[in-house]
Amino acid sequence: MVKRWGENGPTFKKKNHYCLTTILLFWIVFEFWNFSKSRTYENEVNWIINGSLAFFGARMIQLVCQVNPMFQELVNYLKSKSSKTDVIENESSEENK
């Protein structure tokens, strides 16, 4: 069963608020670093910016997978295959005892 936004979790409005607040905070950090003359924390700021981009990239992929029915079917198929594999492994390990 696919959980949709609003079912047992934050609503779309709350998630949108969280994402926009996070983007704003990272943007403020970047602009502060960009306009400061000191490059003391250049590696740390680059790490924060790259981490935030990776996070939001993963969230975008998650959103596409939740909305697109083709990806939902793929996830269900992979889950069914993994559960069959687990059952086969459990049966073979019981036989070896």
C-alpha positions in Angstrom: 0.0 0.0 0.0 1.4 3.4 -1.0 1.1 6.1 1.6 0.1 9.4 0.2 0.9 12.8 1.7 -1.5 13.6 4.5 -2.0 10.0 5.6 -0.2 9.4 8.9 2.3 12.1 8.2 2.8 15.8 7.5 0.5 17.5 5.1 1.7 18.8 1.7 1.5 22.4 3.1 3.8 21.4 6.1 6.3 19.6 3.9 6.3 22.5 1.5 7.0 24.8 4.4 9.9 22.6 5.7 11.5 22.4 2.3 11.2 26.1 1.6 12.6 27.0 5.0 15.5 24.6 4.5 16.3 26.0 1.1 16.2 29.5 2.5 18.6 28.6 5.3 21.1 27.0 2.9 20.8 30.0 0.6 21.5 32.4 3.5 24.6 30.3 4.4 25.8 30.4 0.8 25.2 34.1 0.4 27.0 34.9 3.7 29.9 32.9 2.6 29.9 34.3 -0.9 30.0 37.9 0.2 32.5 37.4 3.0 36.1 38.0 2.2 37.4 35.2 4.4 37.7 31.8 2.8 38.5 30.1 6.1 35.6 27.7 6.0 35.5 27.1 2.3 35.7 23.3 2.6 32.9 23.2 5.2 30.6 25.4 3.2 31.2 23.4 0.1 30.3 20.2 2.0 27.1 21.8 3.3 26.1 23.0 -0.1 26.8 19.7 -1.8 25.0 17.8 1.0 22.0 20.0 0.7 21.9 19.5 -3.1 22.2 15.7 -2.7 19.4 15.8 -0.1 17.0 17.7 -2.3 18.0 15.6 -5.3 17.0 12.5 -3.4 13.7 14.1 -2.3 12.9 15.0 -5.9 13.5 11.4 -6.9 11.3 10.2 -4.0 8.6 12.6 -5.1 8.7 11.4 -8.7 8.6 7.8 -7.5 5.6 8.4 -5.3 3.6 10.2 -7.9 4.4 8.1 -11.0 2.4 4.8 -11.1 5.1 3.1 -13.2 7.7 3.6 -10.4 5.1 2.4 -7.8 4.6 -0.8 -9.7 8.4 -1.3 -10.0 8.8 -0.8 -6.3 6.0 -3.3 -5.6 7.6 -5.8 -8.0 11.1 -5.5 -6.4 9.5 -5.9 -2.9 7.7 -9.0 -4.0 11.0 -10.4 -5.5 12.9 -9.7 -2.3 10.3 -11.3 -0.1 10.4 -14.5 -2.3 14.2 -14.4 -2.0 14.0 -14.1 1.8 11.6 -17.1 1.9 13.9 -19.2 -0.2 16.9 -18.3 1.9 15.1 -19.1 5.1 14.0 -22.5 3.8 17.5 -23.4 2.7 19.0 -22.4 6.0 16.4 -24.5 7.9 17.3 -27.5 5.7 21.0 -27.1 6.4 20.4 -27.4 10.2 
